[in-house]
Amino acid sequence: MAQITVVNAIYGMSGASMDVTANCQAQVNTNPSNFISVTNAALGGDPDPGNRKSFAIIFYNSAVGGSAMRVATCAEESTLYLDTEV
């Protein structure tokens, strides 16, 4: 199983977002499939009620030597699988 280190994760829209870095690290620490559930409930709230939100994450993956920073994005109500391939 790859070890994911979350550097930064943001959920919301411009002007109405929240830092969900710790939440995302907890999700990958307890999930061997290395996925993030991108929902209001899973991320700890709704930073912009009634509006569509985006999610962005920056992470390191020890499967590629730990030094390859990766960035991934998706819309809310998604499941984002963090790339663990070299």
Secondary structure by P-SEA (a helix, b strand, c coil): cbbbbbcccccccccccccaaaaaaaaaaaccccccccccccccccccccbbbbbbbbbccccccccbbbbbbbcccbbbbccccc
